Amino acid sequence: MNTHLASYYLQRIGFPVRNRRLLLFDLPLPTAPRSAADGDWQVRQLSSDDIRRLDYPGGWLTRDVAFDRAKSRRCTVVGAVRGSTLGAYCWVEADYADLAFFDLRVQLGPGTWYLSHVYTSPEHRGTGIGRAVVGVAGELAMAQQCRRLVAVCDPNNTPVIRLFTSLGWHAGDSMHYLRVGPVARTVRRTTATGRRTVYWGGAKLEQEFFEARQIL
Ligand SMILES: CC(C)(COP(=O)(O)OP(=O)(O)OC[C@H]1O[C@@H](n2cnc3c(N)ncnc32)[C@H](O)[C@@H]1OP(=O)(O)O)[C@@H](O)C(=O)NCCC(=O)NCCS
């Protein structure tokens, strides 16, 4: 039986499965100089009104969720805009990070901000606007109280890994998180030493683990 089928049947009998791998990225500020996007894209911070007004590309967040988030003082959204088109966006979060991959909210240490939800609409990929929004987000963060920017991604996501490394981000530890019903296991691999650390527990324990360690 393949993994997807096993997950499906476990879910059907009341044991939901979460199986996620993550690679942690770290950008010690100040940032590397950003590269400009091709064409006449304007890369800038967006307001909630921009999100309501522009042609929104979909992606990680629905327009309604993006609109609400953009009103929060904790979140900054940067977009690449051309005419009425929003071609790419990314978010920077302070205070805590919503780690969608793990269904967890993680407290951030002082001065640490979290870059998330990088997205370029498919028809504009490969033109430099993804890198441009991430670069500008780093500059905006640095101009405020951010001293260190962090991000996570799927270890198989080659485009975003290359994008981050091209801007001077460092790949750090990797994590594997598996939860079946109430039982969860998190394995963290420290890249520098190759050491594997295994944590067992339920959802509450994981939350405590992530908060106590300030994994980000
Ligand atoms: C990842 C993503 C944001 C890249 O956006 P983009 O606007 O196409 O990227 P850019 O054109 O700015 O490219 C910047 C660099 O990223 C890397 N890159 C982008 N697309 C790539 C691809 N398909 N394969 C390999 N590397 C790629 C390259 O290093 C590129 O620099 P180069 O062209 O000088 O070599 C886009 O592919 C996307 O939206 N993917 C789906 C959402 C996603 O996975 N987001 C990441 C969540 S963590």
The ligand as an SDF file (V2000), in Angstrom:
LIG
                    3D

 48 50  0  0  0  0  0  0  0  0999 V2000
    9.6030   29.7700   -6.1250 C   0  0  0  0  0  0  0  0  0  0  0  0
    9.0080   30.9010   -6.9370 C   0  0  0  0  0  0  0  0  0  0  0  0
    8.4310   31.9410   -5.9800 C   0  0  0  0  0  0  0  0  0  0  0  0
   10.1150   31.5300   -7.7920 C   0  0  0  0  0  0  0  0  0  0  0  0
    9.5930   32.7210   -8.3650 O   0  0  0  0  0  0  0  0  0  0  0  0
   10.1230   33.3360   -9.7660 P   0  0  0  0  0  0  0  0  0  0  0  0
    9.5310   34.6940   -9.8540 O   0  0  0  0  0  0  0  0  0  0  0  0
    9.8380   32.3960  -10.8660 O   0  0  0  0  0  0  0  0  0  0  0  0
   11.6950   33.3830   -9.4990 O   0  0  0  0  0  0  0  0  0  0  0  0
   12.7340   34.3750  -10.2180 P   0  0  0  0  0  0  0  0  0  0  0  0
   12.3920   34.5110  -11.6580 O   0  0  0  0  0  0  0  0  0  0  0  0
   12.8330   35.6220   -9.4150 O   0  0  0  0  0  0  0  0  0  0  0  0
   14.0770   33.5440  -10.0990 O   0  0  0  0  0  0  0  0  0  0  0  0
   15.0220   33.8100   -9.0970 C   0  0  0  0  0  0  0  0  0  0  0  0
   15.9410   32.6130   -8.9650 C   0  0  0  0  0  0  0  0  0  0  0  0
   15.2130   31.5160   -8.4470 O   0  0  0  0  0  0  0  0  0  0  0  0
   15.6970   30.2950   -9.0450 C   0  0  0  0  0  0  0  0  0  0  0  0
   14.6130   29.6770   -9.8200 N   0  0  0  0  0  0  0  0  0  0  0  0
   13.4260   30.2230  -10.1570 C   0  0  0  0  0  0  0  0  0  0  0  0
   12.6770   29.3230  -10.8310 N   0  0  0  0  0  0  0  0  0  0  0  0
   13.4180   28.1940  -10.9270 C   0  0  0  0  0  0  0  0  0  0  0  0
   13.2060   26.9150  -11.4740 C   0  0  0  0  0  0  0  0  0  0  0  0
   12.0440   26.6030  -12.0800 N   0  0  0  0  0  0  0  0  0  0  0  0
   14.1640   25.9870  -11.3590 N   0  0  0  0  0  0  0  0  0  0  0  0
   15.3250   26.2790  -10.7300 C   0  0  0  0  0  0  0  0  0  0  0  0
   15.6100   27.4800  -10.1700 N   0  0  0  0  0  0  0  0  0  0  0  0
   14.6630   28.4230  -10.2760 C   0  0  0  0  0  0  0  0  0  0  0  0
   16.8690   30.6890   -9.9320 C   0  0  0  0  0  0  0  0  0  0  0  0
   18.0620   30.6540   -9.1680 O   0  0  0  0  0  0  0  0  0  0  0  0
   16.5130   32.1180  -10.2730 C   0  0  0  0  0  0  0  0  0  0  0  0
   17.6420   32.8800  -10.5860 O   0  0  0  0  0  0  0  0  0  0  0  0
   18.3210   32.8510  -12.0630 P   0  0  0  0  0  0  0  0  0  0  0  0
   17.1840   32.9720  -13.0300 O   0  0  0  0  0  0  0  0  0  0  0  0
   19.2580   34.0020  -12.0460 O   0  0  0  0  0  0  0  0  0  0  0  0
   18.9940   31.5120  -12.1370 O   0  0  0  0  0  0  0  0  0  0  0  0
    7.8940   30.3930   -7.9060 C   0  0  0  0  0  0  0  0  0  0  0  0
    8.4090   29.3020   -8.6450 O   0  0  0  0  0  0  0  0  0  0  0  0
    6.6240   29.9720   -7.2050 C   0  0  0  0  0  0  0  0  0  0  0  0
    5.7280   30.7970   -6.9620 O   0  0  0  0  0  0  0  0  0  0  0  0
    6.4990   28.6680   -6.8960 N   0  0  0  0  0  0  0  0  0  0  0  0
    5.2990   28.1640   -6.2380 C   0  0  0  0  0  0  0  0  0  0  0  0
    5.1970   28.6570   -4.8290 C   0  0  0  0  0  0  0  0  0  0  0  0
    6.3640   28.1960   -3.9770 C   0  0  0  0  0  0  0  0  0  0  0  0
    6.8100   27.0610   -4.0320 O   0  0  0  0  0  0  0  0  0  0  0  0
    6.8270   29.1090   -3.1020 N   0  0  0  0  0  0  0  0  0  0  0  0
    7.8770   28.8550   -2.1500 C   0  0  0  0  0  0  0  0  0  0  0  0
    7.2940   28.6230   -0.8010 C   0  0  0  0  0  0  0  0  0  0  0  0
    8.5340   28.4010    0.4250 S   0  0  0  0  0  0  0  0  0  0  0  0
  1  2  1  0
  2  3  1  0
  2  4  1  0
  2 36  1  0
  4  5  1  0
  5  6  1  0
  6  7  2  0
  6  8  1  0
  6  9  1  0
  9 10  1  0
 10 11  2  0
 10 12  1  0
 10 13  1  0
 13 14  1  0
 14 15  1  0
 15 16  1  0
 15 30  1  0
 16 17  1  0
 17 18  1  0
 17 28  1  0
 18 19  1  0
 18 27  1  0
 19 20  2  0
 20 21  1  0
 21 22  1  0
 21 27  2  0
 22 23  1  0
 22 24  2  0
 24 25  1  0
 25 26  2  0
 26 27  1  0
 28 29  1  0
 28 30  1  0
 30 31  1  0
 31 32  1  0
 32 33  2  0
 32 34  1  0
 32 35  1  0
 36 37  1  0
 36 38  1  0
 38 39  2  0
 38 40  1  0
 40 41  1  0
 41 42  1  0
 42 43  1  0
 43 44  2  0
 43 45  1  0
 45 46  1  0
 46 47  1  0
 47 48  1  0
M  END
$$$$
